[in-house]
Structure formats: structure tokens, C-alpha cells
């Protein structure tokens, strides 16, 4: 399964909002430096979907606010 994510870094709290099926807006408190925001995004999504972090992979948008993330079980 692939989801589209709009990442908002340096937010006040970590949160996931579903905009539409397959489209999420993820708020992380980490800055977009040294891959910290991407790592936080993977961790938050793993908790949101109830899967391991290793089952999530950024396919596209590693250096962008818009990302495609693959979930595998």
C-alpha cells in the first residue's frame, strides 16, 4: 500500500490527520535537518498504522514536504 504524505516539520505536536483515503498530513516536532523529520515521520506513521518502522519506506520525496511512503506487512 502506498500513501501520500504532506509533512509539516517543527509543529507543536506530533500528529497524523487523514485528508482523504490514502492522503495524510503528518505533523512532527523535529526540524528537517539531518533526516530527523523523515525519521520522526516513519516512527509516527508506524505507530498510527500499528506496524514496525522497518515496514515503512520513503519511495519519493526524501528532501521534500510531499512524500510517497510504502507500507508493507
Protein Blocks (a to p, Z undefined) as FASTA:
>chain_A
ZZdddddehifbdcdddfbghiacdddfbdceehlmmmmmmmmmmmmnopafklgccfbh
plccbdcddddZZ
